[in-house]
Amino acid sequence: MEDCAVVIRGLVSRWHADPARLALRGAGAGGATALGVLAGTDACAAAAVYAPVTDLAGGRAGAVDLSSNAGVAPLVDSPSHAPRQNRK
């Protein structure tokens, strides 16, 4: 994941971007990479992912383990915290 962060930092430096306003996006393995960069580096502030390859219980090779990262939280952690229009 650090190699992705290095590229992001290079682009930030070249284009004078604010990492606090950057987000990554990805699907499948790209989603796992986006989550890994978000969880393991300070290169970006958010990630939008679709069907990421993750292993929240930990242990499978090739999967991103986010179970021990207290800095990454779900956008909506329970139905009671969901915006009113999304509640059923």
Secondary structure, 3 states (H helix, E strand, C coil): CHHHHHHHHHHHHHHCCCHHHCEEEEECHHHHHHHHHHHHCCCCCEEEEECCCECCCCCCCCCECCCCCCCCCCCCCCHHHCCHHHCC
